[in-house]
């Protein structure tokens, strides 16, 4: 049972992520993906200051605080409780 609750929570978070990604226009999503790939996890080193500002603007447009609270809500009740 717990396994399926985890699968359900992961699926719900994936759908939530999709909704937040759709706040960006298709060209913005493409641009963000390219910058993430170019950064290789090190934006200060691998992106210009302008690219970092653009990335920050795009991420803010996706409403990360609402995503975080929504994602936390899906996991809060399902994990860590053993009866």
C-alpha positions in Angstrom: 0.0 0.0 0.0 2.8 2.5 0.9 4.5 1.8 -2.4 1.4 2.9 -4.3 1.0 6.0 -2.2 4.5 7.0 -3.1 3.9 6.3 -6.8 0.7 8.4 -6.6 2.6 11.3 -4.8 5.3 11.2 -7.5 2.8 11.3 -10.3 1.0 14.2 -8.6 4.2 16.2 -8.3 5.1 15.4 -11.9 1.7 16.8 -13.0 2.2 19.9 -10.8 5.6 20.4 -12.4 4.0 20.2 -15.8 1.5 22.9 -14.8 4.2 25.2 -13.6 6.3 24.6 -16.7 3.3 25.5 -18.9 3.4 29.0 -17.4 6.3 29.6 -19.8 5.9 30.0 -23.5 7.3 27.2 -25.6 10.3 29.3 -26.7 11.0 30.2 -23.1 10.9 26.5 -22.0 13.3 25.7 -24.8 15.6 28.6 -23.8 15.5 27.6 -20.2 16.4 23.9 -21.1 19.3 25.1 -23.2 20.7 27.3 -20.4 20.3 24.5 -17.8 22.2 22.2 -20.1 24.9 24.8 -20.8 25.3 25.5 -17.1 26.1 21.9 -16.3 25.0 22.6 -12.7 27.5 25.5 -12.4 25.7 28.7 -13.6 28.2 31.1 -12.2 31.0 29.5 -14.1 29.3 28.4 -17.3 26.7 31.2 -18.0 27.1 34.9 -18.6 25.6 37.4 -16.2 22.9 38.1 -18.7 22.1 34.4 -19.1 21.9 34.0 -15.3 19.5 37.0 -15.1 17.4 35.5 -17.9 17.3 32.1 -16.2 16.3 33.7 -12.9 13.5 35.6 -14.6 12.2 32.4 -16.3 12.3 30.4 -13.1 10.5 33.2 -11.2 7.8 33.1 -13.9 7.1 29.4 -13.1 6.1 30.4 -9.5 8.6 28.2 -7.6 7.2 29.0 -4.1 3.7 27.7 -5.1 5.3 24.7 -6.7 7.3 24.0 -3.6 4.4 24.2 -1.2 2.2 22.1 -3.6 4.9 19.5 -3.9 5.5 19.4 -0.1 1.8 19.0 0.4 1.8 15.8 -1.7 4.6 14.2 0.3 3.9 15.5 3.7 1.2 13.0 4.6 2.5 10.0 2.8 6.0 9.4 4.1 7.5 8.8 7.5 4.3 7.4 9.0 4.6 3.8 10.0 1.6 2.1 11.7 
